Amino acid sequence: MKKYLSSFLVLFLLWVFVGGTNTAELILGGIVAAILSYVISDYLNISIGTRSITQLGIFIIMYIPVLTIELIKANLDVAKRVLDPNLPLNPGFVKVPTHIKNDLGKLTLANSITLTPGTLSIDADEENVYIHWIDVKGQSPEDYQTQVSSKFEKILGRIFND
């Protein structure tokens, strides 16, 4: 029952966020969320508690702005490289160590890296994320972590490792 309520709440809030607050849309969203929650709740591994709400708040208030700034900086860097072919490229695969042990946290980190232009997460294991990087800077995995993921990890560590 807790999985059903958690999935209903997530789906309904997503519906409200995307669809608006018109009364007819809220009713339809509630019906759709109820049916989908019934169908998928057995397959989900989520439940929402007080800690989840705190995590969501930290994610929205702290992580989204950092991710947005990093996306803008990376987009500008890639655009500059496209417009000026004389800029050097140093593509390569690198191993970036991570302190995040939670699977969802590591997935969020890998997706954030992939969303950032110029980097693509390829794989992850218990201690590392492997990425392809358009312009490798640094000589060691710790250098790569500083350049690629440290800003993301500081916040994601607070959300997922607590």
Steps between C-alpha positions, in 0.01 A plus 500: 500500500791736576647441151159570347460827690856608424467427129158672493643811664797516260284447191231744611754773584665446164158535335431824688844635412455425130124550462404783728234545765177509301233304694419264213872433443555432870218244502629334184855506639381335822324225307798438270744504793281257696477254211871521414597466865291186529666353191862590574528516879606136531795565269626816670744522783402839638334628809475857612570601855616807688859444387389486136337840528819646649705340221265643237531847654880485496489369143276782376653787696868407480560247222287630212671845498848343508406260220354786295815712537724208406280424197527860379879505546541167318270608216703817450824301502376251239353779285835682513678180387257453212531860384879513533656185354844617611417432865675181605303187578631232727228232500530191711349258746564570868423338831339744745491383863179561693417492870130444433405144588123519453390363160249781439761760596756345266239488223420868556870585487554301180195659336614847603839434344334373181269802482802729513620548139847367435467206739324165476469247781584155369497275807513501879620261764512514879760776519524665155310645208661450160446782253598613155618860514549730203793684658677300769666732753723365773718197553334296775153375591490759779567777246218368284266493800583863578431605141192288423301395804610666824235775491227242438634258759509751786125545482406147392707363788287699744181373339582132447773408751333632818 
